[in-house]
Amino acid sequence: MKIRTRKLLGTIAAVSFLTIYCLVAMVIGNAIMVRHVGGFGEAAFFVIAGLAWLPPAMLLVRWMQRPDPQ
């Protein structure tokens, strides 16, 4: 697969993944707020949720940047 095709597919996948991830994180965050877990629990959730999308995104970018096979 050529790099241009990988970048197109990777961009579509990244936008789709981040959209779904944000929606799921909002639902979980709302459930946490309803349970009144306290300030520390909310802060921990937001730190974890704010960083959890990075490893899949890094793997996707690494795949997109692979050189073309010769």
ABEGO torsion letter per residue (X at the ends): XBAAAAAAAAAAAAAAAAAAAAAAAAAAAAAAAAAGAEAAAAAAAAAAAAAAAAAAAAAAAAAAABBBBX
